[in-house]
């Protein structure tokens, strides 16, 4: 067996939605030469690599990459809250698993391709009988874009 731990974060590409939480989980096992040892641990660290425009592969503005804050990056699991990621971009994340006994490590990578959710159409219109002699009003004021955080007028929060 190898001298480094084995590590997997699942598929190398995943689809993410802006308004949904995104959870990633790394699974690591000790290097074969350390499996019988007691007290050997593996430490973890998530990092953000490149952020690119999904359609072109061009680099995104550096401010966009710097804006992604990873909560609890020193765990094997990572939960990105809703609205952490912007649609139209691909975020490259890496997980490093390092054995505390000898420093041997493994890396695993995942690309989060962020795709927009469709607009939510909510139409209020009463009965469905129409007359050519009367005006027809469609109230679509409750429609919303689920990809954009909405302002809550009652609490004053996003």
KAURNOR-V896045 format. One record per helix or strand of 2 or more residues. SS is the DSSP state (A for helix, B for strand). FROM is the first residue (numbers start at 1). TO is the last residue. If there is no record, write none. Layout:
BEGIN
{{SS;FROM;TO} {SS;FROM;TO}}
END
This chain:
BEGIN
{{B;6;8} {B;13;16} {B;22;25} {B;27;29} {A;32;34} {B;42;53} {A;62;67} {B;77;80} {B;89;99} {B;105;114}}
END
